[in-house]
Amino acid sequence: MDNDLKYLIIFDYDGVIADSLDTNLKIAARACQMIGCPVHPSQADIERLENIAFEDFGRQIGVPENKILKFTEIVFDLLAQNAISPPIFPGIKTVIQKLRRKSHLAVITTNVTIAVNQVLESGGLCHDIDLVMGAEQNGSKSEKICQAMAAFNVSSRFTYMIGDAVSDIREAHKAGVNSIAVNWGYHPKEKLLQASPGHMVNAPEDIMAIVR
């Protein structure tokens, strides 16, 4: 462990690193088809969510409760198969590689770890992220943030959670860490502001001005 690194920067994955909205809508639609639910997921369905997780998304689009578990299992299987691979947002790779010079970097996500690692590898970022905590690991996002702080021995004062959903910001508040909301992900700016993020950024490079 490099004790000279001062900060811990935690990224959400979908909507922050990966431009995955269209990908996840297609995967959700395919999963619905496979379980016999004639619904058509849309961006508006995701924007209505407070917590962006596939289980909650299934409920939002009308998947019956007795099929939610099967829906999420199929979604995770499709993600793990890398059936549809999303691109990385322009500019985020450069920012991650710059932050890497003085920070421990982690990804905490409701996506599956294998799918995240595949996209990070294809985007040339697999060696820049120290830790990925996916949906397979138990615990809330705030609990995982605390686990990451303990793993890297970094205090909450020097820890930042970067997310694109109100749930990311609220989980950052629960963990007592700094929060940065991004304005290029799943939730619109107006909704993000309701969660009172510590910072709001409009482009990846704006993160550099916050983490000095």
C-alpha positions, 0 to 999 in steps of 0.5 A, a space after each residue: 500500500 502506498 502511504 504517500 497517496 493522500 486522497 481516496 477518490 471513489 467513482 460510481 461506474 454507470 453514468 460516471 465512467 461508462 456511457 452505459 444508459 443505452 446499453 443498460 436499457 437494451 439489456 433490461 429490455 432483453 431481460 424483460 423479453 426473456 422473462 415474458 414481460 412486454 415492457 419497454 424501458 426508457 430513460 424516463 424510467 431511470 430518471 424517476 428512480 431514487 436508487 439506481 439499481 437493477 432491482 429497483 429499475 425492474 420494479 419501476 418498469 413494471 416487472 412483477 415482484 415474483 419475477 424481480 429476482 429472475 430479471 436481475 439474474 438475467 441482467 447480471 448474466 448479460 452484463 457479465 457476458 459483455 454482450 453489449 459493451 458501453 464506451 467510456 465518457 470522453 475525458 474521463 480516462 485522462 482525469 482518472 490517470 491524472 488523479 492516479 498520481 496522488 490518489 487511491 482510486 476505487 469504483 463502487 457500483 451496483 453493476 457486476 464487477 466482471 462487467 466493470 473490469 472488462 470495460 476498464 480493461 478495454 478502455 485502458 484503465 484497468 491498471 489505474 483503478 485500485 479497487 472495484 466493489 460491485 453488486 456481488 459484495 454485500 452492503 450498501 454503498 455507504 458501507 462499501 465507502 467505509 470499507 474502502 477508506 479502511 482498506 486504504 487508511 484514508 480519512 473521510 476528510 480526504 475521500 470523495 464520492 463521485 456519482 451521477 445519481 441522488 442515491 450516490 450523493 446520499 450514500 456519500 453523506 451517510 459515509 461522511 465523505 465529500 460528494 461530487 455530482 456529475 452532470 453527464 450521467 443518469 440523473 438530471 442536474 435539477 434532481 441531483 441538486 435535491 440531494 445537496 451534493 458538495 460539488 457539481 461538475 459539468 465535465 470530467 476535467 472540472 473534477 481536477 479543480 476540486 481535488 487539489 
